[in-house]
Amino acid sequence: MIVVRTLGEWLKYRMQCPDDIGFVPTMGGLHDGHLALVGAARRHARVAVSIYVNPLQFGPQEDFAAYPRTEEADCARLAQAGVDAVFLPAEAAIYPHGREQHTEVRVPGLSEDLCGRYRPGHFEGVTTVVARLLGVVRPRACYMGKKDYQQWRIVTRMVADLMLPVTVTGIDTVRERDGLALSTRNTYLSTAERARAPGLYETLTQATAQVAAGMAPADAEAAGMRRLVALGFVPDYLAVRRAADLAPPAPDDAELVALAAARLGRTRLIDNQEFRRTGRGDGGHWQGCAKAG
């Protein structure tokens, strides 16, 4: 595995590579969820991973300075997982004109709802940096975790709208045995908070079962919000949406996703569960799609 830190070094490496590169963009602090993305990318001739803590996707009061930076441990895990190249750019390589003078990539509408409502500017930061990384790495395929479901849908839309020659593939969420979705930010949880954290996924599971059994999505959302509060969370939202575009579902939409964001102490957790609604108001059937790790 080679570690590349400058654009010049990367472009030299890229000229020697086959076109078939599977790419995994990350911010480091790697866990088994990231390694699942690497495993999926290994179907390609080479696997490239970027590690860059992107300042543009953090709000003024968020955890940019505190976000885990574990470069040595991350690179060791990636080497063991069979990654061919790691790209570790400095900020000047990604934003050569500075943070305030960059060209912005924005996906309207989809970026402004759900997490976008509570983290203004966040998804513009994501799409801007991913567009730049795709332009530098030039992969055939990009792999992203479905734990950040809205992010995955937004990046997929951006790639389609800009007609970039890359396929964006979402990989199922990897979970702890008690259901908690793996996340770098889980390290912020206290022991007591960690014990309560699986309640987020449990609440989503309950909401999907209720909607599949015929409950109106709005009623399931309200019930889920009340349950989260009772469990000690401070929820931003719990929403049932159409899976393809995160629009509010019509009565005959079958492919749905329940998404939630909530805080435990200083930790903001997000999660989701895809499901299929095959009946309406008559004891309809539910098929869950999320996988445990």
Buried (B, 14 or more C-beta within 10 A) or exposed (E): BEBBEBBEBBEEBBEEBEEEBBBBBBBBBBBEBBBBBBBBBBEBEBBBBBBBBBBBBBEEEEBBEEBBEBEEEBBEBBBEBEBBBBBBBEBEBBBEEEEEEBEEBBBEEBBBBBBBEEBEBBBBBBBBBBBBBBEBBBBBBBBBBBBBBBBBBBBBBBBEEEEBEBEBBBBBBBBBEEBBBBBBBBEBBEEEBBEBBBBBBBBBBBBBBBBBBEBEBEEBBEBBBEBBEEBBBEBBBBBBBBBEEBEEBEEEBBEBBBBBBBBBEEBBBBBBBBBBBEEEEEEBEBEBBBEBB
